[in-house]
């Protein structure tokens, strides 16, 4: 283990001087990016953070006060399995790839760059949020998400530097040059160029967009390229907390709104400084639809090629499926033809984006059930819902068409007439932003959100999670 080197790692970096020098040269550029684009105004504060000091159960979740620029950025892979094999596709059962197969080089680099680009993008989207935190507990959770996204960038950059030579080094540099929302050098995927400038956005982002990350990482954790699989397997251990922050964050807003509905006349929570359910529903519609796009087109030759090559599997490929070759099966999709929704049968491998998206939707539905339970428990008869997977899509079979939230085809004019009922308006966003005042006293919390049921690592909610 090289855990106390300049770049903490468990990949024997000190044994590969060329790679070590390359990454040590990249490190100052990374730190410059972090100081420029990381959390604004808090770089010198002590934050109660979880830091990986090892990859075993005791080591990967070590809690202590750390200043974010001093966080242990590094490279951690799940330990190698003896006799690892390609788990799916045309090379099923062959020895896992330890080097990049020449014929798959471009595909693999594209996968790694696209995943790597999402990690710094979310830090950039969230950089101003610390200034309006609803509590110290939430401020700490924001920073935990941020530093781990930064470390996940390191994980992808290690693969680029370690396995792709000059091309990889150039791609690693470009990951620090693009900026979320920049008109000239935007991030690759559109969800990561959307503003995330209030805490309801942040909770919806970590609920819906980070959850896409869970399913993408899980599919890559099955990869026959063993360094990528091992990298993503370790990243998934950290990703779980990001999803927890999002799901419980939205849930706490729902709970508080339901409480304020009981206290208010005519359920008018605005008068009491709460976030109305109709605005919450619009934020759900917005982030859910943009996150669905991240899975790619419903019919995809790329998904078929990645699977055939053994590069990207299905969710829980080993555990959930018996046929790991998937050369024969088909999948029934709904598509638009001549202005109508019609079924189309496509080869299974070409529908693997949709298979993965389906797993994601089930997971989101589970969270929705929990939030609606909070509403019932507080005596509210309203319900939140997921819009149709056809609604507000910019990628795939439904891009360029207009659908209502139930998934019915509608014309452009009809969509635009109802758009303000379905998606956040400027007025909705300004109202939510008007509630965003920082609460930084230990144990205190903003009026628009309920406190958590438990704190972090056994600490109470009243703990001073960030020393301001």
N, C-alpha and C positions, 0 to 999 in steps of 0.2 A: 504494500500500500504506500502511495506517495501522498498521504493526506495532509502533510504539513509543508508541502512545496509551495512555491509562489502561485501555482495553479493546482489547488487540491484535486486529486483524481485517484481512481482505482484502475487506471489503464496503463500503468507502468510508463508514464510519460518520460521519466528520467532515462529510460532505456532507449528512447527514440529522440536523439538530440535534434534532428532536423525538424521533427514535428513540435518538439518543445520550444525551439527557437521561433518557429512560425507563430505558435499560439502566444508566446510571450511578446511577440511583436504586435499581435492583434489586441492584446490586453489593454494597452494605453488608449487605443482608439475606442474600445468598448467602454472604458471608464469615462472618457470624454463624452461619449454618447449618453451614458447614464446620468452624468452631471447636467448635461444640457436638456435631456428629454425625460429623465426619471422624475420621481415625485417632487414637485415644486415646493421649496420652502422648508423641507424637513431633512435634508441630507446630513445635518449635524446632530440630529436627535437620536437618543437611545430608544430602540424599539424592541419589544419582547417578541423575538422571531424564532421560528423553527429553522434550524440549519442542519444540513446533512454533514456529518463528520465521518460517516461510514455507510455502507449499504445494507448492513444487517438491521434487525428489528430495533436494537437499542440505539444504533448509530445514526439512522437517517432522519430521526426526528428529535434533535437535541435543541432544547429551548433555553434562550438566554437573551440578555439585552445586547443589541448590536447596532452600530451606526450603519445605515444601508450601504454606503460606499465601501465599508469594510466587510460586507457579507462574504461568505466563503463561496464566491463564484467558482465553479469547477466542473469536472466531468465525472459523472457517476453512471456506471452501467451495472445492470443486474449481473451477478456472476455467470460465467459461461456454463452451459450444460455439456456434459460429456456426450460425444457422438450426436451433436445436434443435426437434425435433418430438415430439408425443405418440407413444409407441412401441407402444401396444396399446389395445385396447378400442374403444368405439363412435366415438371421435374419432381413431382411428389416422391418423397422417400430418398432422394439423392442427398449426399452430404450438404449441409448448409453452406452458403457462400461466405467465405472469410475475406475474400477480396471482391471488388466490383466486377461482375461478369461483363466483358467488353460489349456484348450485344445489348445489354440492359443499362449501359452506363448513363445515357441521356435520360431515360425514364427515371432511374433511381435518383439522379441529381435533381431532376425536376420535383420529385416527391419531397426530397429533403429540403430544398430551397423554399418550396411553398409552405411546408410546415414551419420551417425556421422563420419565415417572414411574419407569421402570425404572432410570434412571441414578443418581439420588441414593439410591434404595432399596438398591442393592448396596453403596454406601459405608456406609450405616447398618448393613447386615447384618454388615459385615466390620470394624467400627470397633475392636473389642477384640483382633483377631487379632495385632497387632504385639507384644503382650505375651508371646506364646507362640511366636515365630517359630523354625523349625527351623534357620535360618542367616541370615546377613546378605544373602546372595543372594536368598533367598526373601522376606525383609523388604522389600528394594528392589522386588521384583516386585509384592508386595502394594500398595505405595504407588504404583507406576506405574499399576497397574490403577485404583486409587482416583482419582488426579488426572485420568486420562483420562475416567473416568466423569463426573467433575465437569465437565470441558470439554464432554463430549457433552450434558450438561444445558444448558450455555450455548448449544449449537448449536440445540437445540429451543426454548429460551426466545427466542432471536433471531427465529425464525420466528413465534412467538406474538406477540411485541411488534411485529415488523415488518409483519405481514400480517393481524392479527386485531383490531386496535384495542383497545377497552376489554375485550372478552371475553378477548382474548389476554393482556392484562396481569393480569386476575384469575386466569386459569389459571396463569400463570407464578408468581404469588404462592402459589397453592395447592400447587404442586410443592414448595415449601419448608415447607409446613405439614403435609403427610401424613408419617407415620413408618412405617418397616418394623415390622410386628408390633404396632403400636399398636391396641388394641381399638376405640378411638373414631374414629381417623383413620388407617386402614391404607393401605398402598399398593394400587394398583388391581388388580394381578395377584397371585394367591395365592403363586406361587413366590417372590415378593419379600417375603413376610411370614414365610417360614420361617427358623428360626435358622441362622446360618452361624458357629458359635462354636468350631469347631476346624479344623485345617488340612486334614483329609481332606474336610470339608464344603467348604472354600474351593476345593480343587482340583477337586472334583466340580462345584461351582457354575460355576467358570470353564470347565470342560470342557463341561458339558451346557447350563447356562442361558445363559451368554454365547454359546454356539454357536447357540442359538435367535436371539440378537441378531444374529449374522452373517446368518442367513437372512432375518430381518425387515428388516434394513438393506439387504440386497441387493435385496429385493423393492421397497423404497421408493427405492432408488437408480435404479430404472427409471422412477420416477414422471414423469407428464406435467407436474406442478407443479415447474418447473425449480429453484426455490430449495431444495425438499426433496430432489430428486435430487442436486443438487450437494453439499448438506450431508452426506447419507448416504454419498456416494462418498468424501468425505474421512474420515468417521468409520470406514469400513471399513479404511482403511490402519492405523489405530491398533488396531482390534478384533482384528486378527490376533495381536498379542502376547498379548492376554488369553486367547485360545484356546490358544496355545502354553504359557502358564503352566499352564493346566488339564490339557492332554493330557500334557505332560511331567511335571507334578507327580504325577498319578495313576500315570504310568508309573514314576516313580522310587520311589514307595511299593511298587508291585508288584515291582519289581526287588529292593528291599531285603528284602521279605517272602520272596521266593524264596531269597535268599541265607541268610536266617536259618533257613528250613526245612531247608536242608542242614546247618546247624550244630546244630540242635536234635534232641532225642530225640522220636520220634513226630510230627515236624513241628509241635511245639508252640511257635509263635513267641512266644506270650505270655510264656513263661518267660524269653525273651531281650529282651523289651520291643518286640516287633514288632506290626504290625497283621495279624491273620489274614485270609486271603482271603475267608472267609465274611462277615466284617464289611464288607470292601471291596465285596463283591457286593451287600450290602444297601444300602450308600450309593449304589452305581450304580443299583440299582432305584428308590430314592427320588428321586434328582435327575433321572434320565432320565424317569420318569413325570410328575413335576411340570413338567418342561420341555416335554414333549409337549403338555400342556394349553395352553401359551402360544401355540400356533398357532391355537387356537379350534376350533369345532365342525367335524366332518367335512363336514357339509352346512350351508352358510352363505350366506344371502342377502346378508350384508355383503360377503363375499369377491367375490360376483358383482357387487355394486354398485360396489365399489372398483375392480374390473378394468374394468367397463364405462365408468366415469368417467375411466379412465386415471390413477388415483391410485396404485395398488399393483399391480405386475406379478408375474410368476413369477420364480423364481431364474434369473438370466442370460437374461432374456426375449429380448434381442436376439440372443444368440449361439446359444441352444439350440433356438429355435423358428422355424418358418417361418410358421405361421398365428398372427398376433398379434391376431386378433379373437376367436377361440375361441367363436364364437356357435353352432356346429353340433355340436361334439363332445360326448361323454358320458364318464363315468368310473364304473367298477364299484367300489362300496364294499361292505364287510361291515358289517351292522347287526344289532341285536337285535330280533327280532319274536316275540312269544308265547313268550318264554323260550328262543329258539333263535337261532343265528347264521345269517343268510341274506344272499345277495348282493342289492344294490339298485343299479340303474343311475340315475345322476343327471346333469343337465346339467353339462358340464365347468366352467363358470364357478362353479357352486355347490360344486364340490369343490376349489377352488384352495387352500384351507387344507391339505387332505390332500395335494395335489401338492407343496406346499412342505414339509410334514412328511416326506414320503417322501425328499426330497433330504437333509433333516437326518439321517434315520435312516441313510442310506447313509454319510454322513460319520462318524457315531458308530460304525458297524460297522468302518470303516477304522481308527479309533483302537483299537477292541477287538482287532482282528487284531494290531496292533503290541504291545499289552500282553501278549497271549498268546504272542507271539514271545519277549518277555523271560522269561516263565515257562519256555518250552522251553529257552532258552539257559542257564538256571540249573539245568536238570535236573528241574524240577517238572512232574508230569503233570496238574496241575489246569488248569482253563480258566475264564476269566471270560466272561460272556455279557450281551447286552442282553435284558431281559425283553420279552415281547410288548407291542406298542403298545396293547393293550387293558387291560393290567395297571394297577391303582391309578390310574384316571383319574377326574378330577373335572369335566371339561368335555367336551361332545360326546356322541356316540352311546353311549359306554360308561360315562358317568357314571351312578351309581345302580345299576349292576350289579357283580357280583363275578366276578373272573377270577383264575386262577392265573398264575404267571409264564410258562407256555406259551401263555396266551391262552384256556384252556378256561373256559367258564362254570361257576361254582361257586356254591353258596349262601352266604349271609352267615355262617352258622355255620361252614361248612367253611373259608371265608376267614379268619375270626377264629382258628380253631384253628391255622392255618399261618402267620398273619401274622408271628409272631416269627422264622420261618425266612426270610422274604422282605424284611422292612423292619427298619431299625435299632430295637432295643429301648432302653429307658432304660439298661439295663446295658451294652449295646454302646457307647452314646454316652458313658457315664461312663468306660468303659475307655479309649476313644480320648482323651477329655479328660485322663485320668490320665497320658498320655504327653506331653502338650503342655507341655514345659518350655523356656523360651527358651534358644537357643544364639546368642550374639552375639559370639563371638571370630572374627575373620576367618579363613576357611579351615576352621572347625569346623562340624560338622553333627549334628543329632539322630540317634539310633541307628535310628529307625523309617523313615528315608527315605535313599535313595542320593543322592550328590552329582550335580549336573548334568554332562553331558559337556563343555560349554563355558560360559564366563561371558557377560557382557553386553558387547556392542560391543568384542569382542576382549580384554576384561579377563579375568584368571584368576579362578577360583572364590575364591581367597584375597584378592581385592581388598576393600578396606573400602568396601562399597557404601553403607552408612549410617554416618555418623560419630556415634557415641553418646558 
